[in-house]
């Protein structure tokens, strides 16, 4: 037995597994508590990505049954199948599409329960099923966008191998005041497209022998960073403006069918009238009315609809050409790898970080993912009033430090000098080596979220991490505030903002 909003529910195993909602406000659910129109739409249509619902009426008492046979709870699916970032994207694209289609079936987005306990997976992450409650006066305090923001971060904590830079783009947009489902959908599609381009470049690139790899990798990486254009900031002369083109959102297939059939019916009635009264005046009138109907359909389809606002489509247009030398193809590949933390093959990883002794070799071979720290890219999706946005975040004169203390060592001040600052035992793969007891080879990552905030993420360490005494969920980003304390093994750290110079 459980409670969600002002409803009580339970799980039933009679005639298969199902969720049963039976009470509202501690009273038995009745037909008067339900939205009759929505119930009719659900019963007469097979709505995609909605849990199948059946209605039970016995002695004026109503129960809502949701069939969960052959489906798995979202959280169980993510943990059992070691979900990746691609699964993360497909899941939320399906959720957004389902919410956007709600109006086509006369449903209300806020009646969907966007919580992990009420989301179920079929064959794959895109085959997601939501629970819809057709109840009147549902006591729901959070909006759909607030529920979606929370779900984005909750699911991210269950993703195996969460890509820090990609999730940072999503996190930045979550903090954006203009957050919307359509904007989130656009961001996810862009990240999928960029990830696909990186994988294609990576698969087509042929690596040479180990000596060339060892000598050229670091050199190309540094060259790529040096040849990267200067950051472009809103208000500067080299800023990239975006030309905005407004267009109506596409019609659903159902609406298109209704619109075409309605217009054909109207034209048929017009010419039926002419068939009844054949004279030149009626002929001219019928012709004019036919043209009016066709124009009205075209306007409704492409130009204007009552109560519907146009969606802005931004087309980048650079005002000032960059004089920076164009990077070579190999350097472009390194830049893409830096931006999206592409996993590097084991042979390549061992060549780059060739250990000097057998102990270091054993430690390096167990780490197969390279988390690049020198990445300055930030994705911003703010809609500025002057139709200008910053495409890269410029470094500001703000710095942060860590105070490290242990039982047998003096306090040590550590400057966080990178956007992705790694802490661990492996000196050749991290930015701050820490050999305290219980610290893993690559234990944690300090992430610069924006110019005034940082976060911390445990990278699946063996002994785990604690933030202010509470255990941290692996790969989940936690915001850091002044004087926050976290523990990595036996090492104790305190987050501090450094005094201005």
Buried (B, 14 or more C-beta within 10 A) or exposed (E): EEEBBBBBBEEBEEEEBBBBBBBBEEEBBEEEBBBEEBBEBBEEBEBEBBBBBEBEEEEEEBBBBBBBEEBBBBBEBBEEBEBBBBBBBBBBBBBBBBBBBBEBBEBBBBBBBBBBEBBBBBEEBBBBBBBBBBBEEBEBEEEBBEBBBBBBBBBBBBBBBBBBBBBBBBBBBBEBEEBBBEBBBBBBEEBBEBBEEBEEBBEEEEEEEBEEBBEBBEEBBEBBBEBBEEBBBBEBEBBBBBEEEEEBEEBBEEBEEEBEEEBEEBBEEBBEEBEEEEEEEBEEBBEEBBEEBEEEBEEBBEEEBEEEEBBBEBEEEEEEEEEEEEBEEBBBBBBBBBBBBBBBEEEBBBBBBEBEEEEBEEBBEEBEBBBBBEBBBBBBBBBEEEEBBBBBBBEEEEBBBBBBEBEEEEEBEBEBEBBBBBBBBBBBBBBBBBEBEBBBBBBBBBBBBBEEBBBBBBBBBEBBBBBEEEEBBBBBBBEBEEEBBBBBBBBBBBBBBEEEE
